[in-house]
Amino acid sequence: MDIWDRSAFGGGDSGAGAMWQSVLTDLWWGDVARSAFLRELQGAAGAGALSIKFNVDGYNMDPRSPEFTRGRIVGTIGPAAEGEPRHFVRGRQFLTTGLPDGRFFAPAGRINVFAAVLDREAGKVRLDLGNALPTARPGGDPSDVGPLSLVGIIGPTSGTTTVLPLGDIPYSVPGWYEKTAGLVDLPAGRRLSEAEVDALGENPLEVRRPGPDGTPTTVIAESPGGLFVRADQFVFRLDPGETADVELHATRFGLAYEGANVLAFRDPALLRVQASSPLGDAPPVAIPAGAIDFPARVMTDAKGVAILKIKAGKPENPRGYIDGQVYGVRVALEETLAPSLAYPFHRWLFVSLLVFDAFKPDRPTTWHGSMRAIFQQYANLYPVMKQFLDLGSYEDVREHRDLLAMVFGLDPTDPNAMPVTRDLSKAKREAILDWLKGEPPLEGRPPRRRKGVPEPVAPSAAPPAAPVEGRLSPGGKSVAADDQTVGVLALGGGDWWDEPTSKWRGYTT
């Protein structure tokens, strides 16, 4: 989440930063007797869960480097309380607008979006800047963006506004980021008074730095009015007829916002960034619109939570060789839509849905009837697998049927479940398992096919397409795209077993 242009240098994904937050469950604790910290952490977690956050940057894209595909992870871990969101901090949300020339997101003040909390018991404001500070190089120290300080904007009372200084952010201290993961408690040398805590509870926070003339200028500020709403889980995969219960959390100055009207509307704008290539335009997204249905407005309860129910229909295969369709749904608090508020909406805060196509396998299910088309596509996507198992080969699949049945039968939350991308519908998964465990169809050769009778089949094992002139030889995602293109051109063909010659024959239509 919150991906942005973190480094001033580094092409592609190397210059990006992002954060990932979730929970650890099914905890097992070792011998913690010698660690006071671990004993406290275990006691705070109890039989529940631990919250964990990764800040990731410095991804290495150089295939000649020994650190290729690696990067930096700096993060935090702590107890996860009952009722808290799993994937973000329900606190004070600092938002900003982006510059028009950003690759992922270039914040106007060079400081990315982040969360903070007002800890009344500790008398502190706690900032999490782990994914908010820019770096001069990928995975490097924070860049010098000038002296940063936190203030509270108290008022107006009697027509005046008071600025409450809360302290400097010591991000330039050597090793500060690695030691703190960007967490800082302010004010550093004292506790907030009860009056200050009460005032900050109803007034916004700002991060400031001196301008060219020394006058403090706002770099990034808490959301206008302290208003904020987002989905906890924001990625869903649905089969036709299923419903996603999207849990929305609304807050005002970090506290639950009861009775808030949350509007929901379709927003596919960020689903298709790379819209075309030398191979042609990308498949259409978000059509047909009627394949998802949801209410236009929901209201939050006493805990500031509302459930947005999104029901999936049948997309009817609008993307051809790609199963299903993708949709985007954005939510917003009704009062933040007022133009006078100039609310800086967070570009990444939308619900992303993959709605699978309806699927019925042939009966009886056969390799050439239903299975090959599914397995061949994954063979195209992951050519490195061929040194262990060729998913496009009937013989290889048959030889490894028990292993495949095991991994396809795992719960999708299991790290070893196939496919790793989780982009396989429940209907296809069940058909694969039935077929792998069946007696036929994997005994003997696949059933003989009648010559000249076209049926839906997988792409033939054709050689990869030649590189387009003027383009680097394809690799990684490009190879997968080229393989899929070969498949598209071959979808009208098929094979049958010729008994007299004991060979496979092919036809095209």
Helices and strands as residue ranges (DSSP letters): E 4-5, G 12-15, E 16-24, H 36-45, E 49-57, E 72-80, E 92-95, E 114-119, E 124-128, E 149-157, E 160-168, H 176-180, E 183-186, H 194-200, E 205-210, E 216-222, G 224-226, E 227-231, E 235-238, E 243-252, E 255-256, E 261-266, E 276-277, E 280-281, G 289-291, E 292-293, E 297-299, E 305-312, E 325-333, G 334-337, G 339-341, E 350-355, I 367-371, H 372-381, G 383-387, H 394-399, H 401-408, H 426-437, H 477-490, E 493-498, E 503-508
